[in-house]
Amino acid sequence: MSNAFEAKAAQLVAAFEQRLDQDKRELITNANIARGDFVDTGLEPLRFIAHRIVGSARLFNCEHLSLPAKKVEDLVEQGADISLVIDAVNNLIDQIDRTLTDGVPMPDWVKSQDT
């Protein structure tokens, strides 16, 4: 693998980690809004953030994030009770925290360039 490709891949992983941190903050903010008296805003922002995480987590081989994010997305689309949605959001936030603590490993599509 070329040094340029490896450097670019490392930049993409770092950008993904930064995006996850931002997504976590947005999930917390929007979950607090949904819990409060501002239910009129709906749960769509939570669904949108979860949808964004599903796509990027799959790209970076982070199924441990993709699955709980998809659950949030599905619950909102199904019109589930807000308590179920909030529980799923909290689980996703926990997964994001663990991922940010452990760091995102180089995805398989980077490793496949070695061969």
MOTAWO-V88059 format. One record per residue. NEAR is the number of other ideal C-beta (glycine too) atoms within 8 Angstrom. Layout:
# MOTAWO-V88059
near = {NEAR	NEAR}
This chain:
# MOTAWO-V88059
near = {7	5	6	6	10	10	8	8	11	9	8	8	12	8	8	12	12	8	9	14	10	8	12	12	8	10	15	9	8	11	12	8	10	15	7	7	3	7	8	4	8	7	9	8	11	15	12	8	12	16	10	9	15	12	8	10	12	10	8	10	8	10	8	9	14	12	8	12	14	10	11	15	12	8	11	14	7	6	4	8	5	10	6	9	15	11	8	12	13	9	10	16	11	8	11	15	9	9	14	11	6	5	7	10	5	7	12	6	6	11	8	7	8	5	3}
